[in-house]
Amino acid sequence: MKSHYQILIIGGGTAGIMTAAQLLKANSKLDIAIIDPADTHYYQPAWTLVGAGDFSFSKTAKPMASVMPKGVSWIKDKATEIKASDNSLVTEGNGSLTYDYLVVAPGLVIAPELIPGLKESLGKGVVCSNYTDPKHTWEVLQNFKGGNALFTQPTTPIKCGGAPQKIAYLAADHLRKRGLLEKSEVIFATPGSVIFGVPEIRRTLMHVIDRYGMHFKPFYAPQSIDAENQVVTFKSVHPEDNQCVVNEGNEIGEEMHGDMTIKIPYDMLHIAPPQQAPQFIRESDLVNEAGWLNVDINSLQHKNYSNVFGLGDVAALPTAKTGAAIRKQVPVVVGNLLSLMESKPADNKDYQGYSSCPLVTGYGKMTLAEFDYEGNFTPDPKLKQMLIKDSSKEHWRLYMLKKYGLPYLYWNKMLKGQAV
Ligand SMILES: Cc1cc2nc3c(=O)[nH]c(=O)nc-3n(C[C@H](O)[C@H](O)[C@H](O)COP(=O)(O)OP(=O)(O)OC[C@H]3O[C@@H](n4cnc5c(N)ncnc54)[C@H](O)[C@@H]3O)c2cc1C
């Protein structure tokens, strides 16, 4: 195997495959290798529906070999170190590789060890997560007979920030259908201050919360999990009050302030585990203080190494980490790489933070949050052609887009390098 490539891409996930495919569409002669140890490529956005029993898990997975763009060399290996000042990286099985240009797209890693008690309990009994095993979530939901259904998320950035609440709405709707909602308390406890940052979407979601009679608990950061007694301890992340009050009661209705801790018992728990950049990224000199890849937020070029680009979940971008965001990031990275190869500046700064979150609010119901770095609501004009006048409102057609339209576009267009 050769050891030098014109373009090396770390990661054959959504970002890596789309970038390679679009580069080759622009110039089929490029010498590109993707490094990825995984046998399987996943369409993770559908895991929300898998967790609610409305999508088959097997349809979210395809062999990695089948999604590798023709003309790319797949190095089935793991990157373990980046030496950007030498234009090289180290792999587990193939030693050092050198490059002219590097695209860093290894996604993020799940870090349950950051919440005491989570690593031991995740995926067992009634503690589930769509982030790690959505089939288990569905089992837990089906076995639930009433009581406290607790949904929460960590203080770290996570992929698809809306996913922890989507499954809460689907669970509430599932319980309603089974006649169990009256016998249940559905609680969504989040470190965030509001249910969603975009006001248009927030209004709809508050209405959804009321409809299901859910408890929305802002400023609640999960601190530890006692799986034996089925209790989560939350700490307040309220910015103002710092009184030291410890509440050992099990009051769901309690307001959280300051240094307070509150314990909430659960009969089922869905949690988005803490998440961070992979260790070899955090240990490199390519990261910002928070440990994410330090790229220019508009051009996606690395701030210190001009021949390095980063996109997808690993990138330090102040927007939601989604595949939808990657769809808009890829053409910018590709445009800038092609410019550099022609000795022109990487001056494409078109990425304005677009991301989108398909907020499923029940079976057959969805609102589509599309937004930019400023949190402006930026709905795609093409939605009008689908007879969706206002995507901030719940719509059956949006749910159909999520369940059928987007998976089709993903496998057949986006991964093939086509603009959609
Ligand atoms: C439950 C859930 C719901 C979601 N819902 C949505 C949604 O509705 N809409 C949406 O747009 N997005 C959604 N997402 C987010 C979306 O799936 C991710 O943002 C997207 O997959 C990120 O792409 P990526 O290429 O950065 O990382 P990934 O797709 O995770 O790929 C990373 C790749 O890098 C490889 N890799 C890792 N480490 C190394 C290494 N050391 N060396 C080489 N290769 C490595 C991995 O094997 C993997 O193949 C959801 C995610 C989850 C979990």
The ligand as an SDF file (V2000), in Angstrom:
LIG
                    3D

 53 58  0  0  0  0  0  0  0  0999 V2000
  -30.2210    9.4770   17.7260 C   0  0  0  0  0  0  0  0  0  0  0  0
  -29.6860   10.4000   16.6570 C   0  0  0  0  0  0  0  0  0  0  0  0
  -30.5720   11.1700   15.9360 C   0  0  0  0  0  0  0  0  0  0  0  0
  -30.0960   12.0340   14.9460 C   0  0  0  0  0  0  0  0  0  0  0  0
  -31.0070   12.7480   14.2100 N   0  0  0  0  0  0  0  0  0  0  0  0
  -30.5780   13.5170   13.2010 C   0  0  0  0  0  0  0  0  0  0  0  0
  -31.5070   14.1590   12.3390 C   0  0  0  0  0  0  0  0  0  0  0  0
  -32.7220   14.0010   12.4890 O   0  0  0  0  0  0  0  0  0  0  0  0
  -31.0290   14.9320   11.3270 N   0  0  0  0  0  0  0  0  0  0  0  0
  -29.6880   15.0820   11.1190 C   0  0  0  0  0  0  0  0  0  0  0  0
  -29.3160   15.7640   10.1620 O   0  0  0  0  0  0  0  0  0  0  0  0
  -28.7730   14.5070   11.9340 N   0  0  0  0  0  0  0  0  0  0  0  0
  -29.1810   13.7040   12.9600 C   0  0  0  0  0  0  0  0  0  0  0  0
  -28.2710   13.0640   13.7460 N   0  0  0  0  0  0  0  0  0  0  0  0
  -26.8400   13.4640   13.6710 C   0  0  0  0  0  0  0  0  0  0  0  0
  -26.0660   12.8770   12.4980 C   0  0  0  0  0  0  0  0  0  0  0  0
  -26.2380   11.4840   12.4260 O   0  0  0  0  0  0  0  0  0  0  0  0
  -24.6030   13.2450   12.6830 C   0  0  0  0  0  0  0  0  0  0  0  0
  -24.5010   14.6400   12.8620 O   0  0  0  0  0  0  0  0  0  0  0  0
  -23.7390   12.8210   11.5170 C   0  0  0  0  0  0  0  0  0  0  0  0
  -23.7980   11.4260   11.3130 O   0  0  0  0  0  0  0  0  0  0  0  0
  -22.2960   13.2440   11.7380 C   0  0  0  0  0  0  0  0  0  0  0  0
  -21.4970   12.8470   10.6580 O   0  0  0  0  0  0  0  0  0  0  0  0
  -19.9140   12.7010   10.8400 P   0  0  0  0  0  0  0  0  0  0  0  0
  -19.4250   12.2530    9.5220 O   0  0  0  0  0  0  0  0  0  0  0  0
  -19.3540   13.9030   11.4720 O   0  0  0  0  0  0  0  0  0  0  0  0
  -19.7790   11.5110   11.8910 O   0  0  0  0  0  0  0  0  0  0  0  0
  -20.2740   10.0190   11.7500 P   0  0  0  0  0  0  0  0  0  0  0  0
  -21.3530    9.8970   10.7360 O   0  0  0  0  0  0  0  0  0  0  0  0
  -20.5720    9.5470   13.1350 O   0  0  0  0  0  0  0  0  0  0  0  0
  -19.0130    9.2370   11.1710 O   0  0  0  0  0  0  0  0  0  0  0  0
  -17.7450    9.2210   11.7720 C   0  0  0  0  0  0  0  0  0  0  0  0
  -16.9170    8.1190   11.1170 C   0  0  0  0  0  0  0  0  0  0  0  0
  -15.5600    8.2670   11.5390 O   0  0  0  0  0  0  0  0  0  0  0  0
  -15.0380    6.9950   11.8440 C   0  0  0  0  0  0  0  0  0  0  0  0
  -13.9540    7.1540   12.8220 N   0  0  0  0  0  0  0  0  0  0  0  0
  -14.0590    7.4410   14.1270 C   0  0  0  0  0  0  0  0  0  0  0  0
  -12.8420    7.4770   14.6950 N   0  0  0  0  0  0  0  0  0  0  0  0
  -11.9590    7.2280   13.7070 C   0  0  0  0  0  0  0  0  0  0  0  0
  -10.5500    7.1340   13.6700 C   0  0  0  0  0  0  0  0  0  0  0  0
   -9.7980    7.2780   14.7680 N   0  0  0  0  0  0  0  0  0  0  0  0
   -9.9420    6.8590   12.4920 N   0  0  0  0  0  0  0  0  0  0  0  0
  -10.6780    6.6770   11.3650 C   0  0  0  0  0  0  0  0  0  0  0  0
  -12.0220    6.7580   11.3510 N   0  0  0  0  0  0  0  0  0  0  0  0
  -12.6480    7.0330   12.5050 C   0  0  0  0  0  0  0  0  0  0  0  0
  -16.2260    6.2120   12.3730 C   0  0  0  0  0  0  0  0  0  0  0  0
  -16.0240    4.8080   12.2330 O   0  0  0  0  0  0  0  0  0  0  0  0
  -17.3610    6.7240   11.5100 C   0  0  0  0  0  0  0  0  0  0  0  0
  -17.5590    5.9280   10.3570 O   0  0  0  0  0  0  0  0  0  0  0  0
  -28.7010   12.1590   14.7150 C   0  0  0  0  0  0  0  0  0  0  0  0
  -27.8160   11.3700   15.4430 C   0  0  0  0  0  0  0  0  0  0  0  0
  -28.2900   10.4790   16.4050 C   0  0  0  0  0  0  0  0  0  0  0  0
  -27.3250    9.6280   17.1680 C   0  0  0  0  0  0  0  0  0  0  0  0
  1  2  1  0
  2  3  1  0
  2 52  2  0
  3  4  2  0
  4  5  1  0
  4 50  1  0
  5  6  2  0
  6  7  1  0
  6 13  1  0
  7  8  2  0
  7  9  1  0
  9 10  1  0
 10 11  2  0
 10 12  1  0
 12 13  2  0
 13 14  1  0
 14 15  1  0
 14 50  1  0
 15 16  1  0
 16 17  1  0
 16 18  1  0
 18 19  1  0
 18 20  1  0
 20 21  1  0
 20 22  1  0
 22 23  1  0
 23 24  1  0
 24 25  2  0
 24 26  1  0
 24 27  1  0
 27 28  1  0
 28 29  2  0
 28 30  1  0
 28 31  1  0
 31 32  1  0
 32 33  1  0
 33 34  1  0
 33 48  1  0
 34 35  1  0
 35 36  1  0
 35 46  1  0
 36 37  1  0
 36 45  1  0
 37 38  2  0
 38 39  1  0
 39 40  1  0
 39 45  2  0
 40 41  1  0
 40 42  2  0
 42 43  1  0
 43 44  2  0
 44 45  1  0
 46 47  1  0
 46 48  1  0
 48 49  1  0
 50 51  2  0
 51 52  1  0
 52 53  1  0
M  END
$$$$
